[in-house]
Amino acid sequence: MIMEIHTLLLLLTLSLLIIRFLLNRHGRKNQPPGPTGLPIIGNLHQLGPQPHCTLSTMAQTYGPIMSLRLGSVTVAVASSPATAQEIFQKNDQAFADRPIPESVAAQPNVADTLAWAPANPRWRNRRRICSTQIFTTQRLDLLQHLRHRKVQELAEHLQKQASKKSVVEIGELAFATMLNLVSNTVFSEDLVDPEFQSAGEFKELVWRIMEDAGRVNLSDYFPVLKRFDLQGVKRHVAVSYARLHEIFDGMIRKRLRDRESSPARNGDFLDVLLDHCQQGEAADFTVDNIKPLILDLFIAGSDTSGSTTEWAMAELLKNPEIMQKARKELIQVIGTSNEVKESDIPRLPFIQAIVKETLRLHPPVPLLLPYVAGHDVKVSGYTIHKGNQVLINQWSIGRNPQFWDDPLLFQPERFLGSNIDFKGRDFEYLPFGSGRRICPGLPLANRMITLMVATFVHSFEWELPQGVTPQTLDMSEQYGITLKKLSPLCAIPVSV
């Protein structure tokens, strides 16, 4: 009897999906062109393990804006600067909100995140506080000493490894350095120990979140299946969210006890948030709903900046002549005995160009975060209907020969003397997005990535492990919502 009921429910669900497919097929006019999909699943089977690559190849056939049907969801994909500009500039208000993947919805209080919450007054208030209390030029300048200290600790750790001729994982060290920087900005203390031993657990927790958020999950494309979590994605990622919230909760509770016993304040971002919690703004700020905001800062700050630093060093190790050119610039500007400081960066145009070129070839979020149309919108003469999702394939735009010469080559020189920047106004180059939902942490990420890369290159010579050459260095990508290196970059620092 139970089996018969389950069979009946399955047949009913399939029938409803087929009916919806037929209605969508005939009812949506003037959609962008795109590949023909299968009944029910649409184009889901065509995405493969590297969706950014697949969609880039499809765009060569169907044009700079195309339409796919992923289950019961219609997705428009923009793959040119002109279409990105129409979406971000002309129609920014229509694409202010994001669809929330089930993997992201697995966290507590998802509506209080900075990355995924709807663009309502509550979200604007949170973004304003982050921008004014962390990411303004004045605040960043005030915290220069903190970034210098974290990078100096990284250099000291590398010096110990160099004395032992040990192989190090560059991405993990960069991740740990960023994690401690964000932790000191928020909590005034390190999360990773001085020997970087505990970085692995945090990196695994964060990568599980990023990988699951980028995974093709049937629950996101067939709403009737959400309750079943057939692929176990929500259950899998909930473990990471629970563990990180547990860590943050312990630190917040400790701070609350300290505030009760003493009027002294650390003056960090946690104190800013707790002040808001205690100023009668309970609807917007409570001890529980500030944790998703803190989590966003940790994930975005540590994962993307650590990964970009790893990609930059991988490209330099793969291109020794560029590494030597970078090192020559550093020695000419700074000398051999002094350490790199942020104040030196404006005088290091080639180092800045290396970071920009890395972000072009290896954008942290290859498809950016998705958007959802708030109403019917015309883009490039086609209609994106209300409720349709929109992806910007920044990875494809950054590698398109129409907009870049020799796009697959790592050539930092292309940015020397160029006015192209990543602040969201040059639509052929959008590693941090654009419009009202551009990454608010862009100023911090740029400073810290540039400082870490400059320190890596200035303080050490680098050798690849035995058996690995620049020609055989694996540059394969692993797709999540962010794009990381499939094989961690391992190298040997050599003291200079």
N, C-alpha and C positions, 0 to 999 in steps of 0.2 A: 504494500500500500504506500509506504514512504517513498520507495523507488519510483512508483507511478507518479506521485505528486511532484518529485524532483524532475522527472522527465517532462511532465506537463509544463512546469515552470520554465524549463530550458527551452522548450518549443515556443512558448509564449514570448520569451525574451528574444529569441531569434526572429520570430515573426515581426515583433515591434521594430527590431533593428532593420530588417529588410524594408518595412514600410517607410521608416524614417529615411533610409538610404534613397529610396525611390522618390520621396517627396523632396529631399535635398537636391537630388539630381535634376529634377525638372523645375524646382521652385527658385533656385538661385540663379539670377541672370547677371550677365556681364562680369562674371568672376574672372580673375586672371587665369591664363592657360596653365595647364599642368598635366602630368601623366595620368592616364586612365588607371583607376584602382580596381581592386577586386570587390565583389559584393561584401558588405558588412565591414571587413577590415580596411578597405580602401587601399592606401599606399603604405601602410605600416610595415609590410613585409619587405619594402624596398629600402628602408632607412639603413639597415645594417649596423655594424658596431661603430662606424665612424660617420654619424649623420651629417656633420659639417662638410665632409668630403663628398658624400653622396649628393647632398643638396647643391653643392658647387658644380658638380658634373651635370645634374639635371638643369641647372640654370643656363648652361651652354645650349641646351635644346629649347627650353621654354621661355627664356628671357629673364630680364632683371627683376621682374616680379612674377611669381608663379603661385599656383594654388594647389594644395594637396589635401586629400581627405584622410585623416588618421582616425579610423573608427568612426565615431559620430561627430568628430570635431573637424572643422575646416580650418586650415592653417595657410596663411599667406607668407611667402618667404621673399624678402627683399635682398638682392645681391648686387646692387650698384649704388654709387654715391648719390645719384639723382633720386632714386626711390627712397633711400634712407633719409635724404633731406626733406622730401615731401612728408614722410612719416614724422620725423622729429621736429621739423620746423613749422611746416604749414598746418599739420594736423596733430600737434603735440598734445592738445587737450583731449582729443578723441582717444588717444592711446596712452592715457595716464595710468591706467590700472593694469594689473597682471593677473593671469590665471594662476592659481596656487596648486602645484603638483601635490599628489597625495603624500609623497615622501616628505615634502616640506610641511604639510598639514599634520604630520606625525608629532610635531613639537608642541609643547604647551603654549597657549596664547599666541598663535601664529599671526593674529591680526595686529599684534604689537611689534612685529618685525619692521625693520627699515626697508629691507629689500622687497618684501612681498605684500605688505599691507596696502589696501586701497588708498589712493591719493586724496584722502579726506583731511579735514583740519587736524585731526589727531596725528596723522602721519606727518603733516607739514610741521606741526609743533616739535615732534621728535627730530625731524631732519634739521630744523632750525637750531635746536639745542646742540646737536652733533656738530653742525657747521661752525657755530659761534664759539663753542667751548673746546673744540679739538682742532678743526681744520682751517681756521683763518690763518693768514700769514703771520699775524701778531702772536697767536697762540703757538704756532709751530716754531717761530723764532725763540719763544720763551723756553721751549722744550728741546732746543738743540743739544744741550748738555746731556740729556737723557739718551738721545740717539747716538751721540758720540760714545757714551759709556757702553752701550750695548754692542756697538760695532768694535770697540776696543776689547771687550770681553771675548768677542768672536775671534779677533786677531790673536789674542793671547792663547786661546784654546788651539788655534791652528799652529801657533808657534811650538806648542808642546808636541803636537802630532808630527810636525816637521822634524823635530829633534829625534823622533823615533822612526822617521820615514814611513809613517802609517798612511794607509789609504783612508780618505774621508768621503762621506756622502755630502756633497755640496748643498743639495736641495734640502736635506734634513737640517743642516746647520743654519742655512738661511731662514728656513721655516721657524726654527727654535729662536733665532735672534728676533724675528718679527713678533713671535708669540710673546716673548719677554718684553718687547717694546710696548705692545698693546696692553699687556698685563700691568706694566708700570704706569701707563697712561690712565688706565681705568682704576686699578687697585693699589698702585704704589708698591708693588712687589712682583718678584719673578714667579712664573709658573714652572719654568724649566731650571733644573739645577745647574751650577757652574760648569760641570763636566758634560752637559748636554745629554745626560743619560736618559732623562725622562721625556725627551722630545718625541720619542717613537709612539708612545701611547696617544698623545694629543694629535699627532699627525694622522694616525690611524682613525681616530674618532672623527676628525674633520674630513678626511678623504672619504670615509664611508658616507657622510652626509652629501658631499659634492658628487660622488659617483652615483648614488641612488637618485639624487635630484635630476641627473642627466640621463637616467636609464629610461628606455621605452617601457612604460608601465601601462598595462591594459586598463587599470582603474582610472587613468587620466583620460582615456579616450572612449571608454564605455561607462558612463556614470552609473548604470544599473549594476555594475560589477564592483563598485567601490567597497561595499560592505564586506565583500568576500576576501579582498586583498590576495587574489589568486597567486601572485608571484611572491608574496611575503615581503614586499619592499617596505611597507609601512612598519611591519614588525621588526624587520632587520635594522632600519635606521633609527627606530625609537630608542634602541639601546644607547646609541651615541648621544642623542638629545638628552636622555635621562642622566647619563654620566656627566655631561658638561653642565647641565642645570644643577646637579648635585654639587659640583665643584664651586660654581658661582654662588649657590645658596649658602654654602659654608662661609665663603668670604664676605658675603653681604651680612649674614647674621653676626659674624665677628665684628664687622664695622659698626653695626647698630649697637652692640654692647659697648664698644669703645666710645661711641658718641653719647651714650647714656652716662658713662662714668667720667667723661672729660669734655670740656667745651672746645678743646683743640681740634682742628680740622686738617686733613691731609691736603685738601685743595685739589684733589684729583677728580676724575670724571664721576666716580661713584659718589663722592660727596655732592657733586652737582645734582645727580639724579635723586639722591636721598633728600636733599633740600627740597626738591620739587614734590617728592612724596609727602613731605611734612608741611607743605605750604597750602594745604587745602585743595590740591589739584588731584584728589584721589581718583577721579574718573579717568584721568590720563596716565597717572603715575602711581603705581603701587609696588611694593617689594616684589610681588610675583611678576607683574607685567613689564618690569624693566629688564628682566633676564633675557627675553628674546632680543631686545635691542643690544645688550652687551654681547650676546652670542653672535649677532650679525657683525659687530665690530671685530671680534676675534676671528671669525671665519674669513671674512673679506680681507682683513689685514694680514693674517698669517699665510693663508693658502696661496692667494694670487701673487703676493709680493715674493714669497719664497720660491714659488714655481717660476716666476719671471726671472729671478736672479739665477736660478739653475739653468734655464734655457740660455741666458746670456753667456754664462760661463761655458756651456756646452758648445755654443757657436764659436766662442773664442778659442777653445781647445781644438775645435775642428778646423779653424782657420788661424794657424800660428802667426801668419804675417800680420793679421789684424790685431792679435794679442800684442805683438811686439810694437806695433804703431801706438796702441793704447798706452803701453808701458812707457814708451818714449815721451809721450805727451805728459804723463804723470810726473816723470823724473824732471822734465824741463820746467814744469810749473811748481812742483812741490819740493823737489830734491829727493834724496834717498833716505835721509834720516828722519824727516818729519812725517807725522801721520796725516792722512787725508781728513779734511774737515769740510763741513757743508759750505762754508764760506769760499772754499776753493772751487766748487762745482761750476759757477759761472765762467771760470777760466779754463774749463775742460770740455770744449765743444765736441771733441771726438768721443769722449766717454758718454756724454749726453746722447750723441748720435747712435752709439752702440745700444743704449737702452731703448731708444725710439725704434731702431731697426728690429730689435728683439720683439717688441710689442707688435710690430707689423706682421712679422712672420709667425709669431706664437702668441696671439692675443689671449689674455687670461680666460675670457669667456667667449669662445668662438662664435656662438650664436646669440651673444648677449643674453639677457634674461627676457623671457617672452612678454608680449603685450597682448591686451584684448581690446577689441574695438568697442567703444561705448555707444556708438551709433553707426549707421551706414556712412562710409567715407569713400571718396573717389581718390585713387592713387594711380598715377600714370594712365588715366583714362578708364581704369577698371574699378569695380566696386568691391570694397571689403565690407562685408555685412556685419551688422551689430552682433557681437558675440564671437566673431571669428578671432582666432589667435594670429599674432604676427611675430615672425622671427626675422632678425637682421643678421645675415651671414657675414659678419665682420671678417672671419677667417678667409672667406672667398673674395671679398672686396680687397683685402690686403695683398692678395696673390694674383690679382687680375692683370694681365699684360696690357689691357686697355688703359689702365691708370698708373701702372708702375713698369719701369724698364727692368728687364731681367728679374721678374718678381720672385723667382725661387732662389735667387742668390742672396747671401747675407752680405750686404754692402752698406755699412753705416755711412759711407761718404755721400749717399743720396740725400741725407738730411743736413749735411754741412752747407750753410748758406741758404737753407730752405726755411720758409716761413710756416711750413706744415707743422701743426702741433696737435696734441691729443686732448684738447680742452672742449671738444665737441662741436667745433665750428668748421673743421675740415672733414667733409663727409666721406672722403676716400680713406680716412684714417680715424677710426673710432674705437680704440681698444678699451676705453672706459665708458662707452656709450655717449649719449647726447641728450639734450632736452632736460625736462624737469626731473628725470630720474637718472641723470648721469651719476656715476659713482661719486659720492661725496668725499670719499677718502683719497681721491686722485692726488691732491697736493702732498699728502703724507707718503703715499706709495711712491711717487716719483722721487721725492727726496731720499727715502730710505733705500730703494732699489739702486739708485745711482751711487749712493754712499757705500753700499755693500760691494757692488761691482768694482768701484774704484779701489776699495781696500783690498779685495781679493787680488787684483792685478798689481797694485803698487807694492804690497807687502811680501809677495811670494812669487817665485817662479812655479810653474805647475807641470807635472808629468802625468801622463796617463798610465794606468796599471799595465803590468807586463802582458803582452799579447794584444794590446789595444793600440791602434794608431789613429791619427786624425781621419784617415780614409775609412776606417772600419768602425768608428764611434757610432753607436746606435742612436739615431735621432727619432725613433718611432714615438708616436703620440698615444696616450691613453685617454679616451674620451670620458669625461664626466660633464657636469655643468661647467666645470673648468677643465682646462686642457693641461695635463701634466705629462712629463716624460715617462714613457713606458718603462725603460730601464733606468734606475736612479744613476745620476752622474757621479762616478767615483774617480777621484784623482788624488795625487800625492803632492802636498805643499812642500816647497823647497825654500828654505830661508835664504834671503838675499842680503 
